Amino acid sequence: MSHPELPADELHGILEFLRAAESLKHSPRTSWTSTGTPETVAAHTWRLCLMALVVAPRFPGIDVGKLLRICLVHDLGEAISGDISAVLQAGAPSKAEQERQDLLQLVAPLPVNAREEIVALWDEYEQAQSPEAKIAKGLDKLETILQHNQGVMPEGFDFRFNLQYGQRYTTDDPILRAIRIVLDDETEQRARERDEQERSSQHGDHA
């Protein structure tokens, strides 16, 4: 079976893009793993894609390939300026415009078709109108909450912030809502445990 030739300039552009995207492997998010190490954007994206893969059969008619592609590219723009936590985003201007500009910079070396596909998928995710984009949005929020509940989070982390986080994307669909209910229960349990730790610490300080 013959393969279409890859022109040298396109090959170099692809490699330049991949080298730039490598920064996502060490770009931290405001989250920590179960060992207490900072989570990276790439790690979040990986588990989001895994999450989408295993729940996709619950969504009849969904284009699974498209869902995975949307999940894969949804945070690519963070390779340039990094992640901004949801807490810091609350009440602030949307980071979407800056992130889209960063994405355009990141994909600039790619061949036109690849560049246009990635930007179109990212735009689709941001608009959250198609079935695949809506699911990707909801799963993105749920994976974040899952990681916060599983991670060794620092003192002062506000677990209860997550009880409202991403509600608009996770309550309409019954599958996403079912996952949300379990994660909200876990979140409340983590919050109560943190409250108890803080009370014990305060009592110890005054002993």
URUR-V338430 format. One record per residue. N is the residue number from 1. OMEGA is omega in whole degrees, -180 to 180 (999 if undefined). Layout:
# URUR-V338430
n-><N	N>
omega-><OMEGA	OMEGA>
This chain:
# URUR-V338430
n-><1	2	3	4	5	6	7	8	9	10	11	12	13	14	15	16	17	18	19	20	21	22	23	24	25	26	27	28	29	30	31	32	33	34	35	36	37	38	39	40	41	42	43	44	45	46	47	48	49	50	51	52	53	54	55	56	57	58	59	60	61	62	63	64	65	66	67	68	69	70	71	72	73	74	75	76	77	78	79	80	81	82	83	84	85	86	87	88	89	90	91	92	93	94	95	96	97	98	99	100	101	102	103	104	105	106	107	108	109	110	111	112	113	114	115	116	117	118	119	120	121	122	123	124	125	126	127	128	129	130	131	132	133	134	135	136	137	138	139	140	141	142	143	144	145	146	147	148	149	150	151	152	153	154	155	156	157	158	159	160	161	162	163	164	165	166	167	168	169	170	171	172	173	174	175	176	177	178	179	180	181	182	183	184	185	186	187	188	189	190	191	192	193	194	195	196	197	198	199	200	201	202	203	204	205	206	207>
omega-><-179	179	177	-178	178	-179	-176	-178	177	178	180	178	178	-180	177	177	-178	177	179	-180	179	-178	178	178	180	177	-174	169	178	-180	-178	-179	180	175	179	177	180	175	176	177	-180	179	176	-179	180	-176	173	178	178	177	180	-179	-174	178	-176	179	179	-178	-179	177	180	173	-174	179	179	177	-179	178	178	179	-177	-175	-167	-180	-177	-179	-179	175	-178	-174	178	-177	172	-175	179	179	180	178	-176	179	180	176	-180	178	-172	-177	179	-179	178	176	177	179	179	177	-177	-174	-176	-178	-174	170	-172	-176	180	180	-179	180	-178	-180	179	178	179	178	180	177	-178	-178	176	179	-179	178	-179	-180	178	179	179	179	-179	-180	177	179	-177	178	178	179	178	-180	178	-180	-177	-173	172	-173	-175	175	177	179	-176	-180	-175	172	-177	179	176	-174	174	-177	-175	-178	-169	-174	-177	-178	-176	179	178	-180	179	177	-178	-179	179	-178	177	176	178	180	180	178	177	180	179	177	178	177	-179	177	-179	177	180	179	179	179	178	179	-177	-177	999>
